[in-house]
Amino acid sequence: MRGNEPLISMILIFFTTLLGITSGYYIFIFISGQLESMPLYLIFIVQSFLSVVIYFVSLKIYFYLHRRFTNKNRKFDLSRFQILSGAIEAMNKIASGDFNVLVKTNEHDPFNEIADNVNRMAKELGSLEKLRQDFISDVSHEIQSPLTSISGFAALLKKGNLSESQISHYANIIETESRRLSKLSENLLRLSNLESEDNNLNLKKYQINKQIESILLMLEPQWSVKNITLDVSLEENIICGDEDLLSQVFINLLNNAIKFTPENGKIGVNLSSNENSIVCKISDTGIGISPQDQPRIFERFYKADKSRDRSLGGNGLGLSIVKKIIDLHGGKISLTSEVGKGTEFTVWLPKVKSNK
C-alpha cells in the first residue's frame, strides 16, 4: 500500500486544489459584486485574505481525506494479508497431513473466497482421511478375526491326542474361516474395481426377468433346505445393463433374504415397471433391521447385527457393492424394515426407451 501513497496524494491534491480554485472563483465574483463601491486596494486586501483562508481550508481537507483514505486502505491491506498468510499456513499444514485447520475470514472481504475454499478443502480432505482410517481399521478387524481362529485351531490340531470328531470339527472351522478370508479379499477387489475411475460397464440389452428366474433356480438348494416359501411375480422387461454386475445385485439381495429368514419363512420377489423405471422388490419374513441401523446399512463393513452376521459368513461389504453397482447404472435402492417382521429392498433401474 505504501507504494501507492504518492499516487493517492497526487489525486487528493488535484481534487482539493480544484475545489479551492472553483470555490474561490465564485466567492471572488460574489465579493467583487458586493464591494464595487469600495477602493480597489481594499478589494485586493479582502480577496487576498480569502485566498489564504481558502488555501488553509483546502489543505485541511486534503490532510483529512489523505489520513482517512490511506488508513482505511492500510487496514484493508492488513486484512487481506492476514487472510492470505492464514491460507498459506493452513495449506502447509494440510500438505503435512494436518487437516484440522481453519482460516479466519473478515466480513465483506473479497479475499474471503480464498479462505472459504481452503477451509472447505481441509474439511473434505479430513473426511477422506477419516474414511481411509476407518477402512483400514475395518479391514484389519475383518482379517484378524478369521486369522486368529485359523491360527488357534491349527495349534490345537498340532498338539494331537484328539478324537476324530474333534479333528473334523476343528478342520471345518479352519475351512470356514479360510473361505471368509477368500470372500473378503474377493469383495474388496470387486469394490475397488467398481470405485475406480476407469470402470467401464459392459452394457447390453437382455431380459431381466429371465436373469432373476435363473438366480432363484441357482439358489434353490439354500432356500429349499430351510423350507422357505417363494412368492414370485416377474413381469417381462428388457433392460440395458451390465448383466454380470446386476447378477451380483440380485444374488446378494436374495442370499441375504435367505440367510436372515427362519425356517418355514417366506420370501417375495416382484418385478414390475412404470414409465421410467424397472422396479424389483425383494421381501422376507426375517429378523428385520432396526430403525437406527437402516440409514447406515449400505456403508462398507457396517453390520446391523455383528455377531449374527459373522456367524452367517457376512463381512459387511455385500450391500455396499450392491449400492455401488446400482449407482453405476443410474438407479437407486431403498429399504423398509421392521424388527421381528422382515425387510423389503426396492431397486429402481432405468427403463429402456422404446423407439417409436
Secondary structure per residue as TSV (DSSP state, phi and psi in degrees):
chain	resnum	aa	ss	phi	psi
A	1	M	-	360.0	-33.6
A	2	R	G	-61.9	-31.3
A	3	G	G	-67.2	-19.0
A	4	N	G	-95.2	-5.4
A	5	E	H	-62.9	-41.4
A	6	P	H	-57.9	-40.5
A	7	L	H	-64.9	-43.3
A	8	I	H	-62.8	-41.5
A	9	S	H	-62.0	-43.9
A	10	M	H	-61.3	-42.6
A	11	I	H	-63.8	-43.9
A	12	L	H	-67.2	-39.6
A	13	I	H	-61.0	-43.6
A	14	F	H	-59.5	-48.0
A	15	F	H	-72.4	-36.5
A	16	T	H	-71.1	-36.8
A	17	T	H	-63.4	-44.8
A	18	L	H	-60.4	-40.9
A	19	L	H	-63.5	-43.3
A	20	G	H	-64.9	-45.5
A	21	I	H	-62.9	-45.4
A	22	T	H	-64.2	-49.1
A	23	S	H	-66.3	-39.1
A	24	G	H	-62.7	-41.0
A	25	Y	H	-59.2	-48.2
A	26	Y	H	-70.5	-32.4
A	27	I	H	-67.8	-43.0
A	28	F	H	-60.7	-42.6
A	29	I	H	-60.5	-43.4
A	30	F	H	-64.3	-46.1
A	31	I	H	-63.5	-43.4
A	32	S	H	-60.3	-38.1
A	33	G	H	-67.8	-34.3
A	34	Q	H	-81.3	-25.3
A	35	L	T	-108.7	28.0
A	36	E	T	-62.5	-29.0
A	37	S	T	-82.8	-10.9
A	38	M	S	-81.6	158.6
A	39	P	-	-62.4	153.5
A	40	L	H	-62.8	-36.8
A	41	Y	H	-68.1	-32.2
A	42	L	H	-68.8	-40.6
A	43	I	H	-60.4	-40.2
A	44	F	H	-63.7	-41.1
A	45	I	H	-63.2	-45.6
A	46	V	H	-61.6	-45.1
A	47	Q	H	-64.5	-38.0
A	48	S	H	-64.6	-42.4
A	49	F	H	-61.8	-43.5
A	50	L	H	-64.4	-35.8
A	51	S	H	-61.6	-43.6
A	52	V	H	-63.9	-43.9
A	53	V	H	-60.3	-47.5
A	54	I	H	-62.1	-37.5
A	55	Y	H	-62.8	-47.3
A	56	F	H	-69.7	-35.0
A	57	V	H	-64.1	-43.8
A	58	S	H	-62.5	-40.5
A	59	L	H	-63.5	-41.2
A	60	K	H	-62.8	-43.5
A	61	I	H	-61.6	-41.2
A	62	Y	H	-60.4	-51.0
A	63	F	H	-65.1	-34.6
A	64	Y	H	-64.8	-48.8
A	65	L	H	-65.5	-40.9
A	66	H	H	-61.0	-45.2
A	67	R	H	-64.5	-45.5
A	68	R	H	-64.8	-45.0
A	69	F	H	-68.7	-48.0
A	70	T	H	-69.2	-38.2
A	71	N	H	-63.7	-41.3
A	72	K	H	-61.6	-44.2
A	73	N	H	-73.4	-30.5
A	74	R	H	-63.9	-42.2
A	75	K	H	-63.4	-39.4
A	76	F	H	-63.5	-45.1
A	77	D	H	-66.9	-38.0
A	78	L	H	-62.0	-40.3
A	79	S	H	-60.8	-46.1
A	80	R	H	-65.7	-39.3
A	81	F	H	-62.1	-41.3
A	82	Q	H	-63.5	-40.9
A	83	I	H	-64.8	-46.8
A	84	L	H	-65.0	-43.4
A	85	S	H	-65.7	-36.9
A	86	G	H	-64.6	-39.5
A	87	A	H	-66.3	-41.7
A	88	I	H	-64.2	-43.8
A	89	E	H	-62.6	-41.6
A	90	A	H	-63.8	-41.9
A	91	M	H	-66.9	-33.4
A	92	N	H	-64.6	-40.2
A	93	K	H	-66.4	-41.7
A	94	I	H	-61.1	-41.8
A	95	A	H	-62.1	-29.1
A	96	S	T	-90.3	3.0
A	97	G	T	98.4	4.6
A	98	D	-	-97.9	107.3
A	99	F	-	-99.7	2.9
A	100	N	-	-89.1	68.0
A	101	V	-	-127.0	155.8
A	102	L	-	-148.9	118.9
A	103	V	-	-87.5	124.4
A	104	K	-	-73.3	144.5
A	105	T	-	-116.8	160.9
A	106	N	-	-117.0	145.0
A	107	E	T	-62.2	132.7
A	108	H	T	62.7	26.5
A	109	D	-	-96.6	127.9
A	110	P	T	-59.1	-25.7
A	111	F	T	-76.0	-4.8
A	112	N	H	-58.5	-30.1
A	113	E	H	-62.1	-37.8
A	114	I	H	-63.1	-47.5
A	115	A	H	-62.5	-42.4
A	116	D	H	-62.5	-41.0
A	117	N	H	-65.5	-41.0
A	118	V	H	-64.8	-43.1
A	119	N	H	-62.4	-41.5
A	120	R	H	-66.4	-41.2
A	121	M	H	-61.9	-43.5
A	122	A	H	-62.7	-40.4
A	123	K	H	-65.2	-44.5
A	124	E	H	-67.3	-41.5
A	125	L	H	-66.1	-35.8
A	126	G	H	-63.7	-40.4
A	127	S	H	-64.9	-41.8
A	128	L	H	-64.0	-39.2
A	129	E	H	-64.8	-39.4
A	130	K	H	-65.0	-41.5
A	131	L	H	-61.2	-40.9
A	132	R	H	-63.1	-45.8
A	133	Q	H	-65.0	-41.8
A	134	D	H	-62.9	-40.5
A	135	F	H	-62.8	-46.3
A	136	I	H	-62.2	-42.0
A	137	S	H	-62.9	-44.1
A	138	D	H	-65.7	-44.0
A	139	V	H	-62.4	-43.6
A	140	S	H	-60.5	-42.0
A	141	H	H	-66.1	-43.1
A	142	E	H	-66.1	-33.5
A	143	I	H	-78.1	-39.4
A	144	Q	H	-64.2	-38.8
A	145	S	H	-60.5	-54.3
A	146	P	H	-67.1	-33.3
A	147	L	H	-63.2	-39.5
A	148	T	H	-62.9	-43.2
A	149	S	H	-63.1	-47.0
A	150	I	H	-60.9	-46.2
A	151	S	H	-62.9	-43.7
A	152	G	H	-65.2	-47.2
A	153	F	H	-74.3	-28.6
A	154	A	H	-65.6	-38.4
A	155	A	H	-64.1	-38.9
A	156	L	H	-64.6	-39.8
A	157	L	H	-65.1	-34.4
A	158	K	H	-68.7	-27.6
A	159	K	H	-68.2	-26.1
A	160	G	-	75.7	-162.6
A	161	N	-	54.5	38.1
A	162	L	-	-114.6	149.4
A	163	S	-	-76.1	165.3
A	164	E	H	-60.4	-39.8
A	165	S	H	-66.5	-38.1
A	166	Q	H	-66.2	-44.0
A	167	I	H	-60.0	-44.3
A	168	S	H	-63.5	-42.0
A	169	H	H	-63.6	-47.3
A	170	Y	H	-66.1	-38.8
A	171	A	H	-64.5	-38.1
A	172	N	H	-64.5	-39.5
A	173	I	H	-64.0	-45.1
A	174	I	H	-60.4	-42.0
A	175	E	H	-64.2	-42.9
A	176	T	H	-63.4	-45.1
A	177	E	H	-67.3	-33.4
A	178	S	H	-64.6	-40.3
A	179	R	H	-64.5	-37.4
A	180	R	H	-60.8	-44.4
A	181	L	H	-62.8	-42.9
A	182	S	H	-63.3	-42.0
A	183	K	H	-66.3	-39.9
A	184	L	H	-61.6	-47.0
A	185	S	H	-60.4	-43.2
A	186	E	H	-62.2	-44.4
A	187	N	H	-68.7	-36.7
A	188	L	H	-63.8	-42.7
A	189	L	H	-64.9	-40.6
A	190	R	H	-64.1	-45.6
A	191	L	H	-64.2	-39.4
A	192	S	H	-62.3	-42.6
A	193	N	H	-65.0	-39.9
A	194	L	H	-66.6	-32.5
A	195	E	H	-89.6	-6.2
A	196	S	S	-71.9	147.8
A	197	E	T	-68.0	-28.1
A	198	D	T	-92.8	18.2
A	199	N	-	-68.9	123.7
A	200	N	-	-116.6	126.6
A	201	L	-	-77.2	138.5
A	202	N	-	-91.1	81.3
A	203	L	E	-79.9	137.5
A	204	K	E	-158.1	159.4
A	205	K	E	-88.1	134.4
A	206	Y	E	-158.2	169.7
A	207	Q	E	-85.8	111.0
A	208	I	H	-71.0	-29.1
A	209	N	H	-64.4	-38.0
A	210	K	H	-65.8	-37.6
A	211	Q	H	-62.1	-48.3
A	212	I	H	-65.3	-38.6
A	213	E	H	-60.3	-42.8
A	214	S	H	-64.8	-39.2
A	215	I	H	-66.2	-40.4
A	216	L	H	-61.3	-40.8
A	217	L	H	-67.1	-38.5
A	218	M	H	-64.2	-35.2
A	219	L	T	-89.6	5.2
A	220	E	H	-54.4	-41.8
A	221	P	H	-57.5	-30.4
A	222	Q	H	-78.9	-43.4
A	223	W	H	-83.2	-27.0
A	224	S	H	-73.5	-33.3
A	225	V	H	-66.5	-23.7
A	226	K	T	-96.9	5.2
A	227	N	T	56.1	41.9
A	228	I	-	-84.2	135.6
A	229	T	E	-88.7	133.5
A	230	L	E	-104.4	132.8
A	231	D	E	-115.0	100.8
A	232	V	E	-115.0	130.2
A	233	S	E	-139.1	106.1
A	234	L	E	-117.1	106.8
A	235	E	-	-77.0	139.1
A	236	E	-	-67.1	125.5
A	237	N	-	-147.4	140.6
A	238	I	E	-100.6	132.2
A	239	I	E	-125.4	152.8
A	240	C	E	-110.1	105.8
A	241	G	E	-160.6	-179.8
A	242	D	E	-86.1	107.2
A	243	E	H	-61.6	-41.3
A	244	D	H	-65.4	-43.8
A	245	L	H	-67.4	-41.7
A	246	L	H	-68.6	-27.5
A	247	S	H	-61.2	-40.2
A	248	Q	H	-62.2	-36.5
A	249	V	H	-60.6	-52.7
A	250	F	H	-73.8	-34.1
A	251	I	H	-63.0	-43.7
A	252	N	H	-65.0	-47.6
A	253	L	H	-64.4	-41.1
A	254	L	H	-71.2	-37.2
A	255	N	H	-60.4	-44.0
A	256	N	H	-61.9	-43.3
A	257	A	H	-60.1	-42.7
A	258	I	H	-68.0	-43.9
A	259	K	H	-60.7	-42.4
A	260	F	H	-97.2	4.5
A	261	T	S	-97.7	129.0
A	262	P	-	-72.4	171.8
A	263	E	T	-58.5	144.5
A	264	N	T	66.1	18.4
A	265	G	-	-82.5	-168.1
A	266	K	E	-138.3	139.1
A	267	I	E	-125.5	131.7
A	268	G	E	-110.6	137.5
A	269	V	E	-131.0	115.9
A	270	N	E	-127.4	127.7
A	271	L	E	-120.5	122.4
A	272	S	E	-142.7	-173.6
A	273	S	E	-151.6	157.1
A	274	N	-	-126.1	-162.2
A	275	E	S	-61.6	-37.0
A	276	N	S	-113.9	-18.4
A	277	S	E	-134.7	155.1
A	278	I	E	-98.6	130.0
A	279	V	E	-118.6	124.9
A	280	C	E	-119.5	125.7
A	281	K	E	-116.3	127.2
A	282	I	E	-121.9	114.1
A	283	S	E	-119.7	158.1
A	284	D	E	-145.7	168.1
A	285	T	-	-109.4	43.7
A	286	G	S	-88.3	-152.9
A	287	I	S	-75.5	-20.6
A	288	G	-	80.4	170.9
A	289	I	-	-127.0	131.9
A	290	S	-	-67.8	153.4
A	291	P	T	-57.4	-36.0
A	292	Q	T	-72.3	-22.9
A	293	D	T	-87.1	-25.0
A	294	Q	G	-58.5	-43.1
A	295	P	G	-64.2	-20.4
A	296	R	G	-107.8	4.9
A	297	I	T	-64.2	-23.3
A	298	F	T	-94.8	3.6
A	299	E	S	-74.5	149.4
A	300	R	T	-63.7	133.1
A	301	F	T	69.4	4.7
A	302	Y	-	-80.5	133.5
A	303	K	-	-129.1	124.1
A	304	A	S	-64.6	-40.1
A	305	D	S	-129.9	95.3
A	306	K	H	-62.2	-43.7
A	307	S	H	-68.4	-42.8
A	308	R	H	-69.5	-38.4
A	309	D	H	-67.1	-39.3
A	310	R	H	-65.4	-39.5
A	311	S	H	-65.8	-22.1
A	312	L	T	-98.3	5.9
A	313	G	T	88.7	14.1
A	314	G	-	-83.0	155.5
A	315	N	-	-129.3	8.6
A	316	G	S	77.6	13.6
A	317	L	-	-108.3	-19.2
A	318	G	H	-56.1	-50.2
A	319	L	H	-72.7	-27.6
A	320	S	H	-63.7	-42.0
A	321	I	H	-65.5	-42.5
A	322	V	H	-56.9	-50.5
A	323	K	H	-63.8	-39.7
A	324	K	H	-63.5	-42.6
A	325	I	H	-63.8	-43.1
A	326	I	H	-65.1	-41.1
A	327	D	H	-60.1	-41.9
A	328	L	H	-63.1	-26.5
A	329	H	T	-89.7	2.6
A	330	G	T	76.6	21.2
A	331	G	-	-104.7	-165.8
A	332	K	E	-152.1	161.7
A	333	I	E	-138.3	143.3
A	334	S	E	-143.5	170.8
A	335	L	E	-144.1	152.8
A	336	T	E	-126.9	140.2
A	337	S	E	-155.2	152.1
A	338	E	E	-139.3	127.5
A	339	V	T	-60.0	129.8
A	340	G	T	86.1	-8.9
A	341	K	T	-117.3	-30.6
A	342	G	E	135.0	-178.5
A	343	T	E	-137.7	146.9
A	344	E	E	-130.6	122.3
A	345	F	E	-99.0	135.8
A	346	T	E	-120.4	126.1
A	347	V	E	-113.3	128.2
A	348	W	E	-110.0	128.7
A	349	L	E	-127.4	144.0
A	350	P	E	-58.6	138.8
A	351	K	-	-87.6	143.8
A	352	V	-	-69.4	125.3
A	353	K	-	-75.1	129.4
A	354	S	-	-78.9	141.3
A	355	N	-	-87.3	118.4
A	356	K	-	-120.9	360.0
